[in-house]
């Protein structure tokens, strides 16, 4: 488990700040590709088709704010940043399906060698938009630069070193045997030519030179950004699949969600991330705006309540935690927050995660039963109720969850004081056992349930207890087994979950649906598991009318 503590802390911090978000693909109209089980990984050639037209095609995409920087190693906390960066730059691999297998990008294959060393082979034809070839030495440079800049530390924290074998082969030494560790190392770090970086006048902030299918054409800060097809793109359609199905990608900055609705109504944008949920129905084909469709997918963000399990806190008693969970109507929260669209939790996970165990769907998970909750509280000395503090950050949804829980617990005689804090202070107080009895949080990870658990419940990360101060050696042993690549089987994942459910340090509530609006002429929008829209890898109807200027 070497390396687990540092990486888990980094990822956990990102999750609290909402960056994992990371999260979010395989929707109802998405095409996806899983890699083969061997060392030769999947190719996007099998997943998407280009538009059959001699006309140059353009896609207009709404973004909510200016990207600030186009440098390769910047914070990628929003779909806006990711959808721009990953159409310019390329990592070694990408993953088109949430929690799915690796798909070839700059690297065409990998092999697990002795120990925990991965031998990775690059395509030998890679050149960036300036004509610089990409070799193993550029891979080493890119990872070193990412580590040096330090904006996305989780991308490199699992890597001890990279040794060059030859110009197109290198060995990556990983310091963890946890499930998902290798994917974390190879999915996110853009690979650039050292020569291009050294030639850049501003470290590529406004002058990106990369290997991707599109290059910067124009950037009007605070207004718009335009990418055009990289005419010297190295990958072929035959080998890599269609990645340049459109000639131009135009991003329009629209800060107000109400203005996004107007832009869709007037046909100014073809794909929108930030539409008001109350306006979604107008674009689903049955509303009053025709020519659009909804891309819909279960979110990876799980709404939860964490209990303070520290000694002396009322919630240190598992019976109290279980009773409170029985008193919370998770269905009501799903209905209130997400109009009933999504899933009420049956585990600290959801069905979108690749290691979700199907049998959880039929198991009881603290179904709403206020009478039983009262009986359980009385059995441990709280027949007359008790007073609790529930803490939230500045999220409007989390405040609403707290208010609903306050009302529901009031029905069983439990008084609840709501404590709202700005994000920075909230992130400090969740690690202070004196500041709360419960707190509301949303949790997610890159496709694996066990990674969510690890970020919150790993005692090795938090000095001997879970993040919320539960000390249980049996849980830690089960979690270690479920996290280890060699032993992360459905049976061991389930065994870990049964212990979590019994102790109930965290009660999962629900997950809503994530929805984007796209022009109906984008017949198969390819949106990755991390909410990156790839216009060049999407499929279009012959009458997609947007003509590149």
C-alpha positions as semicolon CSV with decimal commas, in nm:
position;residue;x (nm);y (nm);z (nm)
1;X;0,000;0,000;0,000
2;X;0,298;0,228;-0,029
3;X;0,200;0,572;-0,148
4;X;-0,165;0,541;-0,048
5;X;-0,171;0,800;0,229
6;X;-0,034;1,093;0,031
7;X;-0,244;1,027;-0,275
8;X;-0,564;0,968;-0,083
9;X;-0,521;1,298;0,098
10;X;-0,471;1,481;-0,230
11;X;-0,775;1,323;-0,391
12;X;-0,989;1,366;-0,081
13;X;-0,908;1,736;-0,074
14;X;-1,008;1,764;-0,436
15;X;-1,338;1,587;-0,372
16;X;-1,435;1,825;-0,091
17;X;-1,371;2,116;-0,321
18;X;-1,591;1,958;-0,583
19;X;-1,320;1,877;-0,833
20;X;-1,393;1,522;-0,883
21;X;-1,616;1,569;-1,044
22;X;-1,480;1,447;-1,208
23;X;-1,667;1,261;-1,315
24;X;-1,949;1,194;-1,569
25;X;-2,007;1,001;-1,890
26;X;-2,169;0,701;-2,055
27;X;-2,501;0,877;-2,103
28;X;-2,800;0,767;-2,303
29;X;-2,659;0,871;-2,639
30;X;-2,292;0,808;-2,578
31;X;-2,076;0,566;-2,775
32;X;-1,804;0,402;-2,569
33;X;-1,515;0,165;-2,614
34;X;-1,359;-0,076;-2,367
35;X;-1,002;-0,191;-2,409
36;X;-0,914;-0,549;-2,481
37;X;-0,793;-0,762;-2,194
38;X;-0,445;-0,785;-2,341
39;X;-0,172;-0,526;-2,359
40;X;-0,297;-0,375;-2,685
41;X;-0,563;-0,130;-2,572
42;X;-0,889;-0,032;-2,736
43;X;-0,898;0,204;-3,030
44;X;-1,146;0,483;-3,081
45;X;-1,169;0,365;-3,442
46;X;-1,436;0,123;-3,325
47;X;-1,652;0,381;-3,148
48;X;-1,742;0,674;-3,371
49;X;-1,790;0,778;-3,730
50;X;-1,719;1,100;-3,915
51;X;-1,967;1,314;-4,104
52;X;-1,996;1,231;-4,471
53;X;-1,991;1,580;-4,619
54;X;-1,762;1,801;-4,819
55;X;-1,874;2,101;-4,619
56;X;-1,666;2,222;-4,331
57;X;-1,848;2,169;-4,006
58;X;-1,849;2,377;-3,688
59;X;-1,976;2,310;-3,337
60;X;-2,061;2,590;-3,095
61;X;-2,026;2,504;-2,727
62;X;-2,135;2,703;-2,424
63;X;-1,890;2,750;-2,138
64;X;-1,968;2,938;-1,819
65;X;-1,640;3,121;-1,781
66;X;-1,306;3,205;-1,935
67;X;-1,049;2,922;-1,914
68;X;-0,785;3,170;-1,786
69;X;-0,499;2,954;-1,914
70;X;-0,440;2,702;-2,194
71;X;-0,121;2,572;-2,038
72;X;-0,109;2,192;-2,016
73;X;-0,073;2,167;-1,638
74;X;-0,363;2,368;-1,499
75;X;-0,648;2,288;-1,262
76;X;-0,906;2,076;-1,442
77;X;-1,187;2,106;-1,193
78;X;-1,468;2,187;-1,437
79;X;-1,598;2,037;-1,761
80;X;-1,521;2,375;-1,919
81;X;-1,150;2,339;-1,854
82;X;-1,136;1,974;-1,947
83;X;-1,329;1,997;-2,273
84;X;-1,093;2,266;-2,401
85;X;-0,764;2,124;-2,271
86;X;-0,825;1,768;-2,390
87;X;-0,917;1,878;-2,740
88;X;-0,575;2,051;-2,764
89;X;-0,353;1,818;-2,562
90;X;-0,341;1,441;-2,535
91;X;-0,243;1,205;-2,250
92;X;-0,104;0,855;-2,289
93;X;-0,450;0,698;-2,267
94;X;-0,804;0,815;-2,229
95;X;-1,115;0,652;-2,092
96;X;-1,438;0,706;-2,281
97;X;-1,667;0,512;-2,047
98;X;-1,696;0,601;-1,679
99;X;-1,491;0,346;-1,488
100;X;-1,415;0,167;-1,814
101;X;-1,097;0,033;-1,967
102;X;-0,813;0,236;-2,109
103;X;-0,837;0,352;-2,470
104;X;-0,523;0,419;-2,669
105;X;-0,420;0,779;-2,724
106;X;-0,047;0,857;-2,751
107;X;0,044;0,516;-2,612
108;X;-0,061;0,213;-2,812
109;X;0,006;-0,056;-2,553
110;X;0,123;-0,135;-2,202
111;X;0,248;-0,442;-2,021
112;X;0,284;-0,517;-1,650
113;X;0,643;-0,629;-1,595
114;X;0,806;-0,771;-1,281
115;X;0,705;-0,600;-0,959
116;X;0,489;-0,296;-1,014
117;X;0,652;-0,171;-1,333
118;X;0,453;-0,095;-1,647
119;X;0,623;-0,097;-1,987
120;X;0,449;0,151;-2,215
121;X;0,497;0,180;-2,590
122;X;0,424;0,501;-2,780
123;X;0,314;0,531;-3,138
124;X;0,627;0,611;-3,337
125;X;0,457;0,870;-3,559
126;X;0,352;1,131;-3,304
127;X;0,425;1,495;-3,383
128;X;0,282;1,809;-3,230
129;X;0,128;2,096;-3,424
130;X;0,471;2,255;-3,472
131;X;0,620;1,935;-3,610
132;X;0,813;1,832;-3,298
133;X;0,831;1,452;-3,263
134;X;0,719;1,300;-2,932
135;X;0,949;1,041;-2,782
136;X;1,003;0,877;-2,445
137;X;1,220;1,165;-2,327
138;X;0,927;1,402;-2,381
139;X;0,709;1,179;-2,165
140;X;0,964;1,202;-1,886
141;X;0,980;1,580;-1,931
142;X;0,601;1,613;-1,922
143;X;0,559;1,419;-1,598
144;X;0,848;1,604;-1,438
145;X;0,695;1,937;-1,539
146;X;0,355;1,834;-1,405
147;X;0,517;1,739;-1,074
148;X;0,716;2,063;-1,065
149;X;0,414;2,287;-1,126
150;X;0,210;2,090;-0,872
151;X;-0,141;2,192;-0,977
152;X;-0,264;1,835;-1,023
153;X;-0,046;1,636;-0,780
154;X;-0,260;1,322;-0,790
155;X;-0,155;1,272;-1,153
156;X;0,203;1,202;-1,052
157;X;0,193;1,099;-0,687
158;X;0,170;0,728;-0,768
159;X;0,481;0,743;-0,989
160;X;0,824;0,677;-0,839
161;X;1,017;0,714;-1,164
162;X;1,009;0,667;-1,539
163;X;1,302;0,495;-1,712
164;X;1,355;0,522;-2,087
165;X;1,400;0,193;-2,274
166;X;1,424;0,342;-2,622
167;X;1,279;0,633;-2,820
168;X;0,926;0,492;-2,806
169;X;0,932;0,265;-2,501
170;X;0,963;0,346;-2,132
171;X;0,905;0,182;-1,795
172;X;0,680;0,351;-1,539
173;X;0,746;0,252;-1,178
174;X;0,429;0,277;-0,967
175;X;0,448;0,301;-0,588
176;X;0,105;0,149;-0,521
177;X;-0,064;-0,179;-0,593
178;X;-0,410;-0,033;-0,533
179;X;-0,682;-0,084;-0,789
180;X;-0,697;0,212;-1,026
181;X;-0,349;0,344;-0,946
182;X;-0,206;0,285;-1,293
183;X;-0,504;0,447;-1,463
184;X;-0,464;0,754;-1,246
185;X;-0,105;0,781;-1,368
186;X;-0,174;0,764;-1,742
187;X;-0,515;0,921;-1,801
188;X;-0,474;1,289;-1,722
189;X;-0,122;1,422;-1,778
190;X;-0,083;1,597;-2,117
191;X;0,232;1,496;-2,302
192;X;0,417;1,778;-2,476
193;X;0,747;1,815;-2,656
194;X;1,023;1,958;-2,440
195;X;1,133;2,165;-2,739
196;X;0,787;2,319;-2,769
197;X;0,777;2,412;-2,401
198;X;1,121;2,571;-2,417
199;X;1,020;2,771;-2,724
200;X;0,698;2,901;-2,572
201;X;0,707;3,269;-2,470
202;X;0,454;3,220;-2,188
203;X;0,473;2,852;-2,087
204;X;0,185;2,784;-2,326
205;X;-0,066;2,993;-2,132
206;X;-0,187;3,149;-2,457
207;X;0,037;2,970;-2,709
208;X;-0,033;2,598;-2,674
209;X;0,165;2,363;-2,896
210;X;0,045;2,007;-2,857
211;X;-0,037;1,679;-3,026
212;X;-0,417;1,703;-3,015
213;X;-0,661;1,707;-3,307
214;X;-0,732;2,080;-3,267
215;X;-0,521;2,393;-3,233
216;X;-0,595;2,740;-3,103
217;X;-0,725;2,980;-3,367
218;X;-0,852;3,274;-3,162
219;X;-0,903;3,355;-2,795
220;X;-1,093;3,665;-2,692
221;X;-1,057;3,669;-2,314
222;X;-1,391;3,687;-2,139
223;X;-1,585;3,625;-2,460
224;X;-1,496;3,325;-2,676
225;X;-1,233;3,077;-2,781
226;X;-1,202;2,900;-3,115
227;X;-1,015;2,584;-3,206
228;X;-0,960;2,465;-3,561
229;X;-0,858;2,131;-3,702
230;X;-0,490;2,049;-3,669
231;X;-0,407;1,998;-4,037
232;X;-0,094;1,804;-3,942
233;X;-0,256;1,575;-3,689
234;X;-0,041;1,268;-3,647
235;X;-0,305;0,998;-3,592
236;X;-0,486;0,830;-3,882
237;X;-0,857;0,754;-3,891
238;X;-0,779;0,393;-3,979
239;X;-0,569;0,336;-3,668
240;X;-0,705;0,583;-3,413
241;X;-1,061;0,642;-3,525
242;X;-1,221;0,970;-3,626
243;X;-1,103;1,249;-3,398
244;X;-1,162;1,545;-3,631
245;X;-1,526;1,506;-3,731
246;X;-1,567;1,885;-3,727
247;X;-1,338;2,153;-3,865
248;X;-1,396;2,420;-3,604
249;X;-1,495;2,425;-3,236
250;X;-1,621;2,759;-3,108
251;X;-1,663;2,810;-2,731
252;X;-1,890;3,097;-2,626
253;X;-1,862;3,225;-2,271
254;X;-2,210;3,267;-2,121
255;X;-2,196;3,345;-1,752
256;X;-2,569;3,343;-1,670
257;X;-2,766;3,021;-1,705
258;X;-3,073;3,218;-1,819
259;X;-2,867;3,347;-2,112
260;X;-2,774;2,988;-2,199
261;X;-3,143;2,918;-2,254
262;X;-3,168;3,217;-2,487
263;X;-2,858;3,108;-2,679
264;X;-3,015;2,768;-2,735
265;X;-3,347;2,917;-2,838
266;X;-3,177;3,137;-3,097
267;X;-2,957;2,854;-3,225
268;X;-2,631;3,012;-3,116
269;X;-2,495;2,703;-2,941
270;X;-2,501;2,331;-3,021
271;X;-2,395;2,194;-2,682
272;X;-2,464;2,343;-2,338
273;X;-2,327;2,237;-2,002
274;X;-2,488;2,499;-1,779
275;X;-2,859;2,519;-1,849
276;X;-3,099;2,581;-1,561
277;X;-3,257;2,253;-1,455
278;X;-3,599;2,416;-1,470
279;X;-3,549;2,481;-1,843
280;X;-3,431;2,134;-1,939
281;X;-3,776;2,006;-2,036
282;X;-3,801;2,266;-2,312
283;X;-3,521;2,093;-2,504
284;X;-3,605;1,727;-2,457
285;X;-3,802;1,697;-2,782
286;X;-4,140;1,736;-2,617
287;X;-4,099;2,100;-2,522
288;X;-4,149;2,417;-2,722
289;X;-3,793;2,435;-2,858
290;X;-3,731;2,187;-3,137
291;X;-3,404;2,064;-3,282
292;X;-3,241;1,967;-2,952
293;X;-3,203;1,660;-2,734
294;X;-3,091;1,587;-2,381
295;X;-2,775;1,392;-2,301
296;X;-2,868;1,225;-1,973
297;X;-2,654;1,019;-1,739
298;X;-2,658;0,923;-1,373
299;X;-2,419;1,152;-1,189
300;X;-2,119;1,005;-1,014
301;X;-2,168;1,244;-0,719
302;X;-2,332;1,073;-0,421
303;X;-2,509;1,291;-0,164
304;X;-2,421;1,176;0,187
305;X;-2,436;1,247;0,560
306;X;-2,122;1,181;0,763
307;X;-2,147;1,119;1,138
308;X;-1,896;1,232;1,398
309;X;-1,774;0,902;1,540
310;X;-1,530;1,051;1,791
311;X;-1,541;0,935;2,153
312;X;-1,795;1,128;2,357
313;X;-2,005;1,243;2,061
314;X;-2,365;1,116;2,060
315;X;-2,303;0,981;1,709
316;X;-2,015;0,765;1,831
317;X;-2,283;0,509;1,919
318;X;-2,364;0,303;1,605
319;X;-2,723;0,262;1,725
320;X;-2,766;0,640;1,719
321;X;-2,619;0,656;1,368
322;X;-2,850;0,379;1,251
323;X;-3,154;0,539;1,414
324;X;-3,089;0,875;1,252
325;X;-3,052;0,703;0,915
326;X;-3,389;0,529;0,960
327;X;-3,542;0,870;1,035
328;X;-3,418;1,024;0,708
329;X;-3,643;0,984;0,405
330;X;-3,388;0,967;0,122
331;X;-3,666;0,942;-0,138
332;X;-3,795;1,281;-0,026
333;X;-3,448;1,429;-0,068
334;X;-3,419;1,284;-0,420
335;X;-3,758;1,430;-0,508
336;X;-3,678;1,770;-0,359
337;X;-3,331;1,813;-0,510
338;X;-3,360;1,626;-0,838
339;X;-3,734;1,604;-0,910
340;X;-3,715;1,233;-0,838
341;X;-3,476;1,173;-1,127
342;X;-3,183;0,956;-1,024
343;X;-3,130;0,686;-0,763
344;X;-3,202;0,660;-0,394
345;X;-2,888;0,508;-0,248
346;X;-2,873;0,137;-0,169
347;X;-2,505;0,162;-0,069
348;X;-2,226;0,417;-0,036
349;X;-2,197;0,396;-0,415
350;X;-2,432;0,397;-0,711
351;X;-2,502;0,171;-1,007
352;X;-2,277;0,372;-1,236
353;X;-1,957;0,257;-1,065
354;X;-1,788;-0,038;-1,231
355;X;-1,738;-0,232;-0,905
356;X;-2,094;-0,178;-0,784
357;X;-2,225;-0,516;-0,664
358;X;-2,566;-0,596;-0,814
359;X;-2,692;-0,777;-0,504
360;X;-2,693;-0,445;-0,318
361;X;-3,002;-0,348;-0,515
362;X;-3,213;-0,603;-0,330
363;X;-3,069;-0,553;0,019
364;X;-3,230;-0,333;0,282
365;X;-3,041;-0,012;0,349
366;X;-3,195;0,188;0,635
367;X;-3,532;0,230;0,465
368;X;-3,734;0,519;0,609
369;X;-3,892;0,404;0,937
370;X;-3,935;0,683;1,195
371;X;-4,108;0,455;1,446
372;X;-3,812;0,218;1,446
373;X;-3,579;0,519;1,476
374;X;-3,760;0,630;1,794
375;X;-3,738;0,282;1,943
376;X;-3,367;0,258;1,871
377;X;-3,295;0,596;2,026
378;X;-3,495;0,502;2,336
379;X;-3,296;0,179;2,367
380;X;-2,973;0,377;2,415
381;X;-3,111;0,641;2,652
382;X;-3,257;0,900;2,417
383;X;-3,628;0,840;2,468
384;X;-3,673;1,216;2,507
385;X;-3,464;1,290;2,196
386;X;-3,134;1,475;2,169
387;X;-2,978;1,783;2,014
388;X;-2,741;1,758;1,715
389;X;-2,548;1,997;1,490
390;X;-2,540;1,937;1,114
391;X;-2,279;2,123;0,914
392;X;-2,283;2,217;0,545
393;X;-2,072;2,413;0,302
394;X;-2,207;2,692;0,081
395;X;-2,376;2,454;-0,166
396;X;-2,744;2,538;-0,206
397;X;-2,825;2,168;-0,244
398;X;-2,644;2,081;0,077
399;X;-2,830;2,351;0,266
400;X;-3,158;2,207;0,137
401;X;-3,054;1,857;0,243
402;X;-2,976;1,987;0,593
403;X;-3,314;2,161;0,615
404;X;-3,499;1,845;0,507
405;X;-3,307;1,637;0,761
406;X;-3,376;1,898;1,028
407;X;-3,750;1,866;0,965
408;X;-3,745;1,486;0,947
409;X;-3,544;1,439;1,266
410;X;-3,772;1,686;1,439
411;X;-4,053;1,435;1,389
412;X;-3,874;1,186;1,617
413;X;-3,778;1,442;1,880
414;X;-3,424;1,515;1,761
415;X;-3,345;1,885;1,747
416;X;-3,101;1,989;1,474
417;X;-2,899;2,309;1,450
418;X;-2,777;2,385;1,097
419;X;-2,428;2,532;1,067
420;X;-2,350;2,682;0,722
421;X;-1,991;2,773;0,640
422;X;-1,802;2,891;0,336
423;X;-1,613;2,611;0,164
424;X;-1,269;2,691;0,301
425;X;-1,387;2,695;0,663
426;X;-1,604;2,389;0,609
427;X;-1,305;2,198;0,476
428;X;-1,117;2,284;0,793
429;X;-1,399;2,200;1,031
430;X;-1,470;1,854;0,888
431;X;-1,135;1,749;1,035
432;X;-1,217;1,901;1,377
433;X;-1,424;1,669;1,594
434;X;-1,549;1,957;1,810
435;X;-1,727;2,140;1,528
436;X;-2,011;1,909;1,423
437;X;-2,218;1,601;1,492
438;X;-2,307;1,540;1,128
439;X;-2,215;1,703;0,799
440;X;-2,354;1,691;0,446
441;X;-2,112;1,614;0,164
442;X;-2,106;1,481;-0,191
443;X;-1,856;1,212;-0,278
444;X;-1,729;1,072;-0,606
445;X;-1,431;0,898;-0,761
446;X;-1,306;0,798;-1,101
447;X;-1,522;0,495;-1,159
448;X;-1,453;0,276;-0,855
449;X;-1,666;0,247;-0,542
450;X;-1,368;0,138;-0,337
451;X;-1,190;0,461;-0,426
452;X;-1,476;0,660;-0,274
453;X;-1,451;0,456;0,043
454;X;-1,074;0,487;0,051
455;X;-1,088;0,867;0,031
456;X;-1,315;0,889;0,335
457;X;-1,261;0,580;0,547
458;X;-0,893;0,490;0,517
459;X;-0,736;0,508;0,863
460;X;-0,385;0,510;0,716
461;X;-0,468;0,846;0,559
462;X;-0,623;1,016;0,861
463;X;-0,389;0,919;1,144
464;X;-0,552;0,598;1,267
465;X;-0,924;0,665;1,217
466;X;-1,159;0,731;0,929
467;X;-1,203;1,088;0,812
468;X;-1,489;1,121;1,059
469;X;-1,303;0,964;1,354
470;X;-1,420;0,601;1,347
471;X;-1,159;0,357;1,478
472;X;-1,227;0,003;1,355
473;X;-0,946;-0,237;1,274
474;X;-1,176;-0,486;1,101
475;X;-1,304;-0,221;0,861
476;X;-0,949;-0,115;0,779
477;X;-0,846;-0,472;0,703
478;X;-1,147;-0,522;0,475
479;X;-1,085;-0,191;0,302
480;X;-0,719;-0,275;0,239
481;X;-0,823;-0,606;0,083
482;X;-1,086;-0,442;-0,137
483;X;-0,840;-0,175;-0,250
484;X;-0,559;-0,415;-0,344
485;X;-0,553;-0,496;-0,716
486;X;-0,492;-0,867;-0,660
487;X;-0,779;-0,905;-0,414
488;X;-1,035;-0,647;-0,529
489;X;-1,299;-0,904;-0,617
490;X;-1,678;-0,853;-0,597
491;X;-1,682;-1,078;-0,290
492;X;-1,420;-0,870;-0,108
493;X;-1,578;-0,542;-0,212
494;X;-1,909;-0,668;-0,077
495;X;-1,751;-0,784;0,248
496;X;-1,611;-0,436;0,300
497;X;-1,949;-0,280;0,224
498;X;-2,131;-0,504;0,474
499;X;-1,897;-0,381;0,748
500;X;-1,946;-0,018;0,643
501;X;-2,324;-0,066;0,642
502;X;-2,317;-0,224;0,987
503;X;-2,106;0,053;1,141
504;X;-2,277;0,323;0,932
505;X;-2,020;0,603;0,972
506;X;-2,167;0,759;0,659
507;X;-2,523;0,735;0,530
508;X;-2,559;0,767;0,153
509;X;-2,874;0,946;0,042
510;X;-2,915;0,967;-0,334
511;X;-2,767;1,056;-0,671
512;X;-2,927;1,282;-0,929
513;X;-2,909;1,284;-1,305
514;X;-2,665;1,496;-1,500
515;X;-2,811;1,653;-1,813
516;X;-2,663;1,845;-2,104
517;X;-2,843;1,988;-2,404
518;X;-2,715;1,924;-2,756
519;X;-2,835;1,988;-3,107
520;X;-3,031;1,691;-3,242
521;X;-2,796;1,687;-3,540
522;X;-2,523;1,570;-3,300
523;X;-2,668;1,223;-3,313
524;X;-2,412;1,061;-3,082
525;X;-2,229;1,316;-2,867
526;X;-1,921;1,157;-2,716
527;X;-1,897;1,273;-2,357
528;X;-1,635;1,094;-2,153
529;X;-1,672;0,973;-1,797
530;X;-1,515;1,299;-1,683
531;X;-1,765;1,519;-1,873
532;X;-1,525;1,598;-2,155
533;X;-1,725;1,660;-2,474
534;X;-1,522;1,548;-2,776
535;X;-1,681;1,716;-3,082
536;X;-1,424;1,558;-3,310
537;X;-1,516;1,208;-3,192
538;X;-1,891;1,258;-3,200
539;X;-2,127;1,153;-3,475
540;X;-2,339;1,399;-3,676
541;X;-2,633;1,373;-3,912
542;X;-2,585;1,476;-4,273
543;X;-2,794;1,786;-4,215
544;X;-2,583;1,931;-3,935
545;X;-2,613;2,282;-4,072
546;X;-2,342;2,469;-3,885
547;X;-2,087;2,574;-4,148
548;X;-1,740;2,676;-4,040
549;X;-1,665;3,032;-4,137
